Amino acid sequence: MPTMPRSRALTLEDFEAIREVDDGHRYELIDGSLVVTPSPVPRHQTAVGELAFLLRRTIPRGLRVFVAPLDIRFGKDTVLQPDVLVVPSTAVGERRIEGGPVLAVEVLSPSTRHIDLGLKLSRYEAASTPAYWVIDPDEPSLRAWELREGRYEQTAHVVGDQIARLNLPWAVEIVPSHLVDDLR
């Protein structure tokens, strides 16, 4: 088992060594800090699957939809695994995504709420990701941000049966309650 370096930020090499152990956890690196979260629960995975299905039905040519775990590297100190991501087909590498996503989506859970609404929001903004969505499967709700002049602006916050009419990365309508219908 690799040991963690002391008194310095983690590097990509440290991160890769730590992740070699397959223990069922999800590992991400944000600005040199290791973030470890447990495996998701069924409600979370239902929302992820339903959203991915909806996006795949409406996706324009030249884009691809993926679900976690799949690495996106943002520099030498950040590796994220959004729950759902949309990338240009040209960014799909052999082992990971080689360019930034056009959409990153996180589905909240009790262990990730603070990270998804804080650290990850700011990290995707800094990486110029055009659109970032956060879904709360328990409420259910959807919040969406779009990058405008280098800053995220919240463009939607809908709850339950309300319809989110989103334009980035393409025009799509999402009803948060439909993402978890089979669990209600």
ABEGO torsion letter per residue (X at the ends): XBBBBBGBBBBAAAAAAAAABBAGBBBBBBGGBBBBBBBBBAAAAAAAAAAAAAAAAABBBGBBBBBOBBBBBBEAABBBBBABBBBBAAABBAABBABBBABBBBBBBAAAAAAAABAAAAAAAAAGBABBBBBBAAOBBBBBBBBBGGBBBBABBBBEABBBBBAOABBBBBBAAAAAAAAX
